[in-house]
């Protein structure tokens, strides 16, 4: 038995991130969800690695999809970062959806 086994293993820290994507209007081709791309890249640039990614479609009048990402790091310092705090500012996100075809609730006239 090697005396090196287990010596270099670091404790892993995990964070989950859940994001809801409203269903886009019907179109002939797909589109890229740039806001989600920026968020996921921001987590990885902060020192996390993407451990797993799961999606769950929601079928109702407006529909959409939940995305659940699990991130991993071996750094306690990185693990302690509050990446959910002010996502707009941290990852330079827009305050509106990138598609002019999608009207968000806060944009609707009441």
Secondary structure, DSSP 4 states (H G I P E B T S, - for coil): --TTTTTTPPPPEEEEEEEEEEPPPP-SS----HHHHHHHHHHHHTT-EEEEEEEEEE-SSS-EEEEEEEEEES-HHHHT--TTTTHHHHTT--SS-S-TT---GGGS--
